[in-house]
Every structure is written in C-alpha cells, then in structure tokens.
Amino acid sequence: MSAHGEAVATPAEAVGRPTPSRRVKDLAFRVALLGCIGLAFLMLGVLLWDVVSDGIDRLNFDFITSFASTSADQAGIEGALMGTIWLMGVCAFFIIPVGVATAIYLEEYADNTRWYNRLIEVNIQNLAAVPSIVYGILGLAFLVRGPLSLGPVVLAGGLTLGLLVLPVVIIAGREAIRAVPPSIREGSMALGATQWQTIWRQVLPAAIPGIATGVILALSRAIGETAPLIVIGTPVFVAFNPDGLDSSFTAMPIQIFDWISRPSNDVNNYLPLAAAGILLLMIVLLCMNAVAIWLRNRYEQKW
Amino acid sequence: MEAASTAQTRRGAEAISLRAPRRRWGEALIKGLLVLAAIISVLTTTGIVVSLLEETINFFQEVPIGDYLFGTEWTPLFNPPSYGVLPLVLATFIISLIGMAVAIPLGLGAAIYLSEYARPAVRKTVKPILELLAGVPTIVFGYFALTFFTPEILRGLFGNEVQIFNGLSAGIIVGFLIIPTIASISEDAMTAVPAALREGAFGLGGSKLQVTLRVVFPAALSGIVASIVLGLSRAVGETMVVLIAAGQQPQWGANVFKPMETMTTFIGATGKGDISTGSLEYKTIFAVGMTLFVITLIMNLFSIRFVRKYRQVYE
C-alpha cells in the first residue's frame, strides 16, 4: 500500500506521506478482509471435521453393500448409490445433447438483435436461479403425474434433475464455444466448408474440454440435489437396485435426509449413517471435480 | 471437388465465387434441430408457469385469495383449516435476512480481498476453496446446522432457550451457503473496473483503502447489487437447510430461537407424504410454489438487469 503512496508522491508536501492513522486504518481493513475469508474457511473446515468424525467409523465395505434397514446396525446405502448412478446416467443422457445444441445455436446461429433470441437468453439466466424445489413441482405436475404420469421412477427423477442443471451446461458450453477464436471459423469457411461442417469439425473439437467441464459441474450439482427429489415423491425405503428407466428408486441425498430426520435413540442411532452417507457423497463429488480440473488443465488451449 | 474443377476450366474462377450457393437442406435441418433444443429451455419456463398457475387457480376456487395473501394463520392440516400464507413468508424473510447479515459482509470482504489485495498466488489457492464451499450439497449444511451448529455453538452462546429446531441456526448456515455466490459475482464486477481508474486515484494520493472503497467499490456497485439480490434469491429458495434445521411449525412472530416454517419447508414437508392428486393439500403445494416462484423471479430479473449494466459499461 505504502509502495503506491510513495511511488507517485513526487512533491512530498503536495501529497504527503501516509500518516500513521491512515496506515493503521489500511492495516485494520486488510485484517478485516482476511478475517472474512478466514471465517468462511473456518466454517468449511469445522463442517468437514464434523462430518468426518461422525461418519468415518461407519464408512466401510459393508455400508456400501447393504440395503436400507430399520435396524441402524445393518443399514447400508447400496440401493441409494445405485439409484444415484442411474439418475446421473439419465441426467447426462439428457443434458449433453440438449445443452450443447442450445449453446451452439445461441453462439453460432442466433442473431442477438432479435427479440426471441434475447428472450431465450434471459430465460436461461432466470432458469439458472429458479429455486430447485420449483423444478420438483414441475416434475411432479408434468412427469410423475399429469400428462406423462410416469410415477416416481428413474426416468422422471433423472429428467427433473436434468432440467434443473441444463442452464449450467448451456452457460459453460457457450463460454467454451465463444473462446474458440473467429479466425478458426473464417479459415474453415474460406476453404469451402459449410457452417455446420465448420462447427462440427473445428469449433466443437476445440470446445470439448470446456463443455466436458461444464457437464461434470452440472452433474456434481445434480448429484447432491435433494429438494426436487423429495417433491416428486421419491420413495425412501427401497431395498433393491433399480433395473431400468421405469424402475422405482431412491437416491443418496434422499437416503441421507431420511437418516437425519428419523428419531434416533441409543438402540438405533441413524446419525452416524447419515454422516457416512454424506462422506461417500462428498468423496464421489471430489472425484468428479478432480476429473473436471484435470480435463481443464490437460486440454486447455491457449490461442 | 471434381464439379468445381470442371466449372473452373469452363467459366473461370470469378464465376464460381459469384454463383449463389446451392441450398443445403442438411444445414437447414441441423439448424432446425438446434432451435428445437433451445426451445426446450423456454418450454421449461412455460411448463413451470403453466403447472403452477393451473393448480393455483384451482386452489383459489376453494380458498379466498384475500384469506391466503393476508391471513396470519397457516394450519392446513387442522380442522377447520386456515390458509394464511403470511407466517411462511415472514419466516422465509427472517431466515433470509439473517443469512444476508452473514453473507453480505463475509462475501464482499472476500471479494474485495481477492480482487484488490491478494497476490496472484494467494488468489489461485483461495478461489478454488471458495468454489469447494459452493459445491457442497445443501443437505450437508443442513446436517451440520442440526447436529453441530445448534447444539454446540448456539446453545453454548445462548443456553437451552435455543430449541433444537430454530430459525437462527438455519439463517446463519444459509448465510455461509451463499457467500460464494456473492463473492464470485462481486469479484468479477470489481475485477472488471479498469486499472486506469485505480491508477488515477493513486496518482491523486489516495491510499489503498480509499481507492478500494471510494473508487473501485462504487464503480462496481451494479455488479455488487446484482450479486446481493441473487444471493437473496438463493436464500429465499433454499430448502434443505431450513427443512432440516428450522423445523416444521409455522410461527407468526420473530422468535428466532423457536422453530420456523418457511415456504420451501412447507412444500418439501408436504411433498414428502403421499398426497393424492387433486386434493386441497396437493393444490396448496402449487399455491405456495407459485408465491415462491414469483418472489424469486422478480429478484432474478432485477439481478440480471444489474449484471448487464456493469458489463455494458466496462467490457
């Protein structure tokens, strides 16, 4: 701070050296700012410590290979884990084509001065901030009951989560496509390629790392979402693995929520189960994020 | 290729470049498919509005709209039931305000530090950790609020007057949850302020503190406001933390040591049970959902407007 002050203060009497009180104020402000970050990190640290110390004893192979049970000693997360894997599969299958296609349309084709393209854009920005529970209501009214009447099955759950995280993929996809320099497109067009050939063979391959990162981020948001699954009526007690799109299922966050909200006592204490479930969920999340970071570093192109 | 080369020998190079391109139906078809994908997002919004509106209208055929909007008693399961939504709205706003009281200073402090004070190396390590905080599922925060924050911290500070389900714990934890939202958007806005403004202020003899607070902060204000409004919108729509930590008893009052039921809590807790389609209970989910959607929609549009404003000025 003082370096700036001295560097510009040629006529010392005109600007003056920083007075002691000014220095104290500067220092106090800097300490306050550091305190803000420190407090946020401290909270995160305590949270992680709390979950690890509560759940580490229960997180073992038996936990992953046992089904739901009323007896806390024997309960495990297998059904919910498989349910979550199915959900993520459906979700990815939906968001990758639709999200990427929307991103391509908005970046490569859409004329920004047209009102309907601006409408699509504002619409996506707003969808990104609609509370997740509202998507649950949408899923309940259109997918589970109402027009499609699928019931609370894998397909309905996966699509509900897909609609919820679609804006994440679109926004990340657009940024990745925008980062490909126009000269690449112009070169391709000048060689006689059509617009779609240019996009398919030049722009998309160059944008894939960014798109993949966006997809992983979207899935890592979907995997922890609980509220929409509660609202569509996802069953809690499922002692089997889903075997198809029309199969009943439960998911990890739902199972964790159930363990948290059950009355625990000395005989059946479900809270360590909840903590172990949270740990498993966070480990999966951490792996997904690690892949995203690796992708970003490995394939990042500087133009 | 072959066709092009024969044409070239016949008519010369200029003739080819001037010829109208052949209509390519494949290209048009692909563009059509892309438009369809883009329309899905518009249909999502339409679907949300239609589904909410339909059942909300049905709801208001059974419950007078005035009783709903201005009633102060929310007892849908009692006999006779009462459907005054104000306790849910009040609880939502009290918890959100507690959250904002935590998130605004901490989030803005983090943003100012990252944008104005941190060395690049520090920034590179601090930002991913903040992103990690943003990536933790909200159910984890709920668990933390119920099993650690309320019993260990709040009861330690205020004694057993604090009930195990209470609004204060939920509010504070929701605040921590939205720190990354406020910090990252505000930091973007402050980073976007041109260096020339800072240099000019330093040249006039301003200290770092003065430059930060009197030049950079006001210049980035629209982005900062946008981040706060978006954070508030997230707090209002947050479900799992309040569902787990704040309990499910409606309260027409502001006692934050006692349980509070928010709009999202009601939707979540009611949706959990197996309710039959078309029942009044089913319709209440949609009426409360509509209220929540309208409140967050207004805040989101407001925030999108402000973000666009700062982008226009400096980018």
Interface residues (C-beta under 8 A of the other chain):
Chain A: M1 H4 G5 V8 A9 A14 V15 G16 P18 R22 K25 D26 F29 R30 A32 L33 L34 G35 C36 I37 L39 A40 F41 M43 L44 V46 L47 D50 V51 D54 P97 V98 G99 A101 T102 I104 Y105 L106 Y109 A110 L119 I120 V122 N123 I124 Q125 N126 L127 A129 V130 P131 S132 I133 V134 Y135 G136 I137 L138 L140 A141 F142 R145 G146 L163 L166 P167 I170 T194 Q195 W196 S220 R221 I223 G224 E225 T226 A227 I230 V231 I232 G233 P253 I256 F257 I260 S261 L271 A274 A275 I278 L281 M282 L285 N289
Chain B: R24 G26 E27 I30 K31 L33 L34 V35 L36 A37 A38 I39 I40 S41 V42 T44 T45 G47 I48 S51 L52 E54 E55 P105 L106 G107 L108 G109 A110 I112 Y113 Y117 V126 I129 L130 L132 L133 G135 V136 P137 T138 I139 V140 F141 G142 Y143 F144 L146 T147 F148 F176 I179 F202 G203 G205 S207 K208 L209 T212 L230 S233 R234 V236 G237 E238 T239 M240 L243 I244 T264 I267 G268 G271 K272 D274 T277 I285 F286 G289 L292 F293 T296 L297 N300 L301 S303 I304
